Amino acid sequence: MTMRTLRDPLTWVVLVLAALLALLPRAESFFASLFPWLERPIYRQESFLALVGAHLGLVGASSAAASLIGIIAGIAVTRPSGAEFRAIVTTIVTVGQTFPPVAVLAIAVPVMGFGTLPALAALFLYGVLPILESTIAGLTAVPVAVRDAARGIGMSDGAVLRRVDLPLAAPVIIAGVRTSVIINVGTAAIAATVGVRSLGLPIIIGLNAANVAYVLQGAVLIGLMAVALDLAFERVLSWIERWRRL
Amino acid sequence: MIEFEQATRRYGDIAAVDGVSLRIERGEFFVIVGSSGAGKSTLLRMINGLIPCSAGTIRIDGRDIRTLNAEDLRRRLGYVIQSIGLFPHWTVARNIAAVPDLLGWPAEKIRARTLALLLLLKLDHEVYLNKYPHQLSIGQQQRVGIARALAADPEGLLMDEPFAALDPITREALQREIASIHRGSGKTIIFVTHDMNEALMLASRIAVMDQGRVVQVGTAAELLTKPSNDFVRSLVGRDDAGLMLLSTEKVADRMRHGAGEGETSITAEASLRQALSRMLLVRAERLAVVDNAGRTIGTIDIGDLVRRR
């Protein structure tokens, strides 16, 4: 390992996460000493590794959909032809964000049934707003003179978007995706209430059974995942910085 | 050749450009001058279709611009604006290459053209090629802006107050640069400014705009000696119109060739106004005229400045 990887906080957070995943199942005596009144101090219904994978899958799928829709909608409403829809689209998305995900689940489950779909829908609705807003903010912050020059020297609308607007707005847009993903890592825990596997399972089961150890194990892993993803976005931002100069 | 026929642009009830008819010949340095809000920029942006006509027609080489592909039209006319608008995420080289890149030129040709333009605009390529716009002074940025506009060898240049944001010294340098580019390339240049001195210095013909209309078109001398109304008169300056007139002619136009007389010298390229200023400064009625190499080629007398040609 080079010095650079050693100094990188992302390396350390991932190592700590991996160590926890390996050690938690063997930490029975440690948790027993912390919570002596608990009969089963380690969550063993499923492996933590499988839960981390399921959690990541849930966040990945919902954030990918939210990014796709948020960015496309953001681009659309900042074009001259889409400008009149900007207010209505922002309003709809803001309403989506105001609905607590738990309420979305409560409404979605009777319609869609139990399972992954309502959970994904709730996470998607909750995640679109920051992405849409950052896309709009990023695109409208492109200097007027730069866009005027781009059009004036003969770039088509598509070329202005690809070569000027998106590269200049990219850091702001990615910041929105980052916020959205981090929020969703936390929110994905509630998917467990409708029977979807995620790191929320130990938390929900722990809450129902008054088992603090379960809650702690789920929460620590979720927190570490959020930190790791946040640091990973730092990396993405520096890639973006290099890409936009091409 | 660019032809305006009753070209009009309305915003609601207000006509920013109101029934303008003009003919700009190939190779002219045509300056549109007027106070802010007169419609100069709007008129300029109507030529490359950035602002469409509400009524009337604009033709380029006899073809209505509405029948032309907007992007092709804009690539035929380089575009330079006051706020410059360099692409902040690209190097100088990439900025200049923007249009050739859109046109799909091969990399070798783009590189050769970029280097040639940096040379033309007196930017050392070893220093500037890989710099980003924010690392340049405003004057250097506008040099790159002009290079970008010239990159694909357009038929003409549209320039919207390109030097208005520059300090006087940089502005003068760039004015000389654009005049020499015009002489060297013979490209049509359409140049918008609110600065009458700039117009007089650069233009082969000037159009004066007021409230969306063209109130007078003519050479600098015509505007100065026969202003068509009070607005034009106020623009050319009541008191120093005569001095402005002197600045439109060069020493070379009025000098007497032969052996030089006079203790102080002036170059043949200098304006008559500079010659007069020199005479006043050194209290001399005659100056020796030298060429660029410093050789004496003639004389100019204070009477030569006043004499009707």
Interface residues (C-beta under 8 A of the other chain):
Chain A: P143 V144 A145 V146 R147 D148 A149 A150 R151 G152 I153 G154 M155 S156 A159 R163 V164 P167 L168 R244 R245
Chain B: R45 N48 L50 E71 D72 L73 R74 R75 G78 Y79 I81 S83 I84 G85 L86 F87 P88 H89 W90 T91 A98 V99 L102 G145 R148 A149 L158
